[in-house]
C-alpha cells in the first residue's frame, strides 16, 4: 500500500468514492443529516489553502483517502472554533478495501505529518453513528474532547471531537 498526496485530476474520483464509502450510514440517520453529510464530503473543502489530501493506493488503484486540515483553519464551516492543531477530516475507505488497514495507514500518515511539523496534537470529528471509525481512533490513542462536539443538523446527532496528544 502506498500513501501519497492526491493529484488534482483524481479529485472527482476521490469525492465519488468518499460518498460511496459513507453511503452505508444513509439508512441509519435522518435524510436531512445524510444530505448535509453528503454535501460536506463532496465539497471542495479538500482544496482549501493548506489542506493536504492523501490517498491510499493498492495495485495502482485508489482505495481510500483523507484530508489533513491545517491548524487554525475553519475545517467545520463555523461549527467549531479554529483549533491550535491540524484536523483529520473525510476519512474514507472503499467498501471492498475495508479490514485491510487502509484507514489506519491514512490516519497514521496524518499523525506523522502533524508531528513532523512540530504540533503536539492532531484532532478529528466523527459522527456518533460511525462506530467502526470511533473504535479505530480510540485504538490509535485518540481521546474524546467533548467541549468541541457539535450538532450540525439540529437532529440530535452529535459530531464527536477527538484529539491525540503526541507529547
N, C-alpha and C positions, 0 to 999 in steps of 0.2 A: 504494500500500500504506500502510495506517495501522497504526502500532504504538501500542497503548494498554493501559491496565490492564484486566484481565478483570473482568467483573461476576459477582457471586455466582451468579446464575441460569445462567451459562454453564459453571460447574464440571463438571456431569455430561457435557456435550458435549465439553469440553476433555479430560477424562480418557479418554473413549472414543476420541477422535481420537488421543490420545497412544499408547494401546495399539495402535491400527491402524498408527501410524507406526513403532512398534518391532517390529511383527509380522514384518517381513522377516528379523529376526535369529533368530527362534524355531527355524528349521531348522538354524542354524549353531552353536547352543550346546546343552548338555545340558538336558533338560526341567526339571530342578530349578532350574537357573540362570534359565531363561526364566520359570518360575513365580515365582521370587523377584523378578526384574526387573519382571514384570507387576504384582505386588503393590505394589512400591515406587512405580511410576509411576502407580498407580491410587489410592494412599493420599491421606489428607487432609493430608499434609505441606505441600502448597501453600497451606494456610490457616493455618499456624502464625504466631504473632506476628512481625511484621516482614518476612514473605515477600511479595515483590511478584510477582504472577502477571501476565505480559504476554501479549497476543495480537497476532498479525498478521492484519489484516483486508483482504480484497480484494473489492471489489464487494459489501460488506455481509456477507461470509462469512468466518468464522474459518478460516484456512489453516495456522496454526501457533501454538505457544505456548512459553513458557519461564518458569521460576521463578528469581527472584533472591533467594537466602537472605542474611540479614544476617550481618555478621562475628560471630565468636564464637558461632555457633549450631551445634547438633548436626545438621547437614544430612544426615549419613550414619548416623544412629542408632548412634553409638558406634564406627564403624569408623575414623573419623579424628578426631583432636583438634580442638577448636574452633579455627578459624583466625582470624587477625587481619584478614581481608579477606572481602568478600562472595563468595558461591559461586553460580555459574550451574548450574542443575540442570534436568533433564527437558525439554531442548530437543526439540521435535517439530514436524515439518512433514508435512502431509498428503501422501501419495504423489503425488497429482495436481498438487501445487503445487511439487514439487521442481525444482531447477535454475533458479529464478526469483529467487533472492536472499533468500528468506524467512528462512532460518536466519541468514544473515549480518546481516540487518536486526535480528533479535531479539537476537543476541549483541552487536551494536554498541550497541543501546539499553541493554543491561545494563552495558556498559563505560562508556557516557556517564553513567549514573546513579551507578555506583560512583565514578567520577572526580569527578562533581559533588558528591558527599558528602564529598570530601576524602580518600578512600582512595588509596593509592599502587599498589594492585594489585587484581585480581579473579582468582578461581580457578574451576576446574571439574574434574570427573572424568568419564571416559568409558570404557566397556568396550573392551578391546583388539580386539574384533571390529567395532567401529564405525569402519571405515576412512575413510568419507567425512567423518564428524564430525572425526576427527583431522586430516585434510587441511585442513578449514576452520579449525580452531583454530590450526594451525601457520601457515596463510596470514595469519591475523589477528595473528600475533606471539606467540601463547602459547608458552611453553616448558615442557618437562617438569620436574616436581618429584617424582622417584620416591620420595622419602622419605615422601610422602603417599599412595602407592599402597596398595591393599588387595585382598584376595581374599575376597569376601563369602560364597561358597558352598563354599569348600574344594574346588574342582573344577579348579584350575589356571588359571582365567580371572581375569586381573588387571584391576582398575579403575584406570586410569592417571590420575594427577594432572597438571594443567597450571596455569600461572599466567601472567598478563600483568601486567607492571610498567608503570606509567604514567610514572613519574618516575625 
